[in-house]
């Protein structure tokens, strides 16, 4: 069964950190481009960060310098380390896997930044 499962979300205070993980099964992860998206309340889904199959990364300006995306193709996981979190980072975070015509999504994990 092909699926992506996110984990690591939760409630964190402003300035805190979270590490989100995306575990893939049923696919050859090394082939895929792996973005993280987020969708806050009343907002459109937006790209947070992306890691290509060759390891190149890019980040949204809003998270540049505070987040790091990484992948482990052997363990079939992709992670997003987020530091210095702000209330505006609160959202449901989704991992995505793209290869050729395949476009796979996880179910999302909630991140809430609040004191």
DRENVEXKOL-672029 format. One record per residue (C-alpha): x, y, z; residue number from 1. Coordinates in steps of 0.1 Angstrom, whole numbers, plus 5000, padded with zeros to 4 digits. Layout:
residues N
u:X | v:Y | w:Z | n:NUM $
...
END
This chain:
residues 115
u:5000 | v:5000 | w:5000 | n:1 $
u:5014 | v:5034 | w:4990 | n:2 $
u:5011 | v:5060 | w:5017 | n:3 $
u:5027 | v:5089 | w:5034 | n:4 $
u:5023 | v:5093 | w:5072 | n:5 $
u:5032 | v:5125 | w:5089 | n:6 $
u:5040 | v:5127 | w:5126 | n:7 $
u:5056 | v:5151 | w:5151 | n:8 $
u:5031 | v:5179 | w:5152 | n:9 $
u:5017 | v:5193 | w:5184 | n:10 $
u:5014 | v:5223 | w:5206 | n:11 $
u:5045 | v:5244 | w:5212 | n:12 $
u:5052 | v:5278 | w:5227 | n:13 $
u:5065 | v:5307 | w:5206 | n:14 $
u:5102 | v:5304 | w:5201 | n:15 $
u:5101 | v:5266 | w:5204 | n:16 $
u:5110 | v:5239 | w:5180 | n:17 $
u:5093 | v:5209 | w:5164 | n:18 $
u:5106 | v:5182 | w:5141 | n:19 $
u:5080 | v:5168 | w:5117 | n:20 $
u:5085 | v:5135 | w:5100 | n:21 $
u:5070 | v:5119 | w:5069 | n:22 $
u:5073 | v:5082 | w:5066 | n:23 $
u:5067 | v:5067 | w:5032 | n:24 $
u:5057 | v:5031 | w:5024 | n:25 $
u:5051 | v:5013 | w:4991 | n:26 $
u:5073 | v:5036 | w:4970 | n:27 $
u:5109 | v:5041 | w:4960 | n:28 $
u:5115 | v:5073 | w:4979 | n:29 $
u:5148 | v:5082 | w:4963 | n:30 $
u:5130 | v:5089 | w:4930 | n:31 $
u:5106 | v:5115 | w:4945 | n:32 $
u:5107 | v:5152 | w:4950 | n:33 $
u:5094 | v:5157 | w:4985 | n:34 $
u:5078 | v:5190 | w:4995 | n:35 $
u:5062 | v:5201 | w:5028 | n:36 $
u:5031 | v:5222 | w:5026 | n:37 $
u:5010 | v:5239 | w:5052 | n:38 $
u:4975 | v:5253 | w:5055 | n:39 $
u:4966 | v:5276 | w:5082 | n:40 $
u:4930 | v:5285 | w:5093 | n:41 $
u:4913 | v:5304 | w:5065 | n:42 $
u:4944 | v:5303 | w:5043 | n:43 $
u:4954 | v:5286 | w:5011 | n:44 $
u:4978 | v:5257 | w:5012 | n:45 $
u:5013 | v:5270 | w:5008 | n:46 $
u:5047 | v:5255 | w:5000 | n:47 $
u:5070 | v:5255 | w:5031 | n:48 $
u:5101 | v:5237 | w:5018 | n:49 $
u:5111 | v:5212 | w:4991 | n:50 $
u:5138 | v:5186 | w:4988 | n:51 $
u:5146 | v:5171 | w:4954 | n:52 $
u:5157 | v:5136 | w:4947 | n:53 $
u:5193 | v:5148 | w:4944 | n:54 $
u:5192 | v:5165 | w:4978 | n:55 $
u:5188 | v:5201 | w:4967 | n:56 $
u:5165 | v:5221 | w:4988 | n:57 $
u:5145 | v:5253 | w:4987 | n:58 $
u:5124 | v:5272 | w:5012 | n:59 $
u:5096 | v:5297 | w:5014 | n:60 $
u:5109 | v:5331 | w:5024 | n:61 $
u:5087 | v:5329 | w:5055 | n:62 $
u:5106 | v:5299 | w:5069 | n:63 $
u:5141 | v:5305 | w:5054 | n:64 $
u:5167 | v:5304 | w:5082 | n:65 $
u:5144 | v:5288 | w:5108 | n:66 $
u:5136 | v:5255 | w:5091 | n:67 $
u:5156 | v:5226 | w:5076 | n:68 $
u:5143 | v:5199 | w:5054 | n:69 $
u:5161 | v:5166 | w:5051 | n:70 $
u:5155 | v:5131 | w:5038 | n:71 $
u:5168 | v:5096 | w:5045 | n:72 $
u:5160 | v:5074 | w:5014 | n:73 $
u:5172 | v:5043 | w:5032 | n:74 $
u:5147 | v:5048 | w:5061 | n:75 $
u:5121 | v:5062 | w:5037 | n:76 $
u:5116 | v:5093 | w:5057 | n:77 $
u:5116 | v:5130 | w:5052 | n:78 $
u:5118 | v:5155 | w:5080 | n:79 $
u:5112 | v:5192 | w:5086 | n:80 $
u:5130 | v:5207 | w:5116 | n:81 $
u:5114 | v:5240 | w:5125 | n:82 $
u:5129 | v:5264 | w:5150 | n:83 $
u:5120 | v:5298 | w:5164 | n:84 $
u:5083 | v:5290 | w:5158 | n:85 $
u:5058 | v:5318 | w:5157 | n:86 $
u:5020 | v:5318 | w:5161 | n:87 $
u:5017 | v:5324 | w:5124 | n:88 $
u:5034 | v:5290 | w:5118 | n:89 $
u:5003 | v:5273 | w:5132 | n:90 $
u:4988 | v:5252 | w:5105 | n:91 $
u:4982 | v:5216 | w:5093 | n:92 $
u:5015 | v:5205 | w:5077 | n:93 $
u:5013 | v:5180 | w:5048 | n:94 $
u:5041 | v:5160 | w:5031 | n:95 $
u:5039 | v:5154 | w:4994 | n:96 $
u:5057 | v:5131 | w:4971 | n:97 $
u:5060 | v:5138 | w:4934 | n:98 $
u:5075 | v:5116 | w:4906 | n:99 $
u:5063 | v:5117 | w:4870 | n:100 $
u:5025 | v:5115 | w:4871 | n:101 $
u:5025 | v:5104 | w:4908 | n:102 $
u:5014 | v:5130 | w:4933 | n:103 $
u:5010 | v:5116 | w:4968 | n:104 $
u:4998 | v:5133 | w:5000 | n:105 $
u:4998 | v:5125 | w:5036 | n:106 $
u:4969 | v:5131 | w:5059 | n:107 $
u:4986 | v:5161 | w:5077 | n:108 $
u:4998 | v:5168 | w:5112 | n:109 $
u:4986 | v:5198 | w:5132 | n:110 $
u:5011 | v:5223 | w:5145 | n:111 $
u:4999 | v:5249 | w:5170 | n:112 $
u:5022 | v:5276 | w:5182 | n:113 $
u:5007 | v:5293 | w:5212 | n:114 $
u:5015 | v:5304 | w:5248 | n:115 $
END
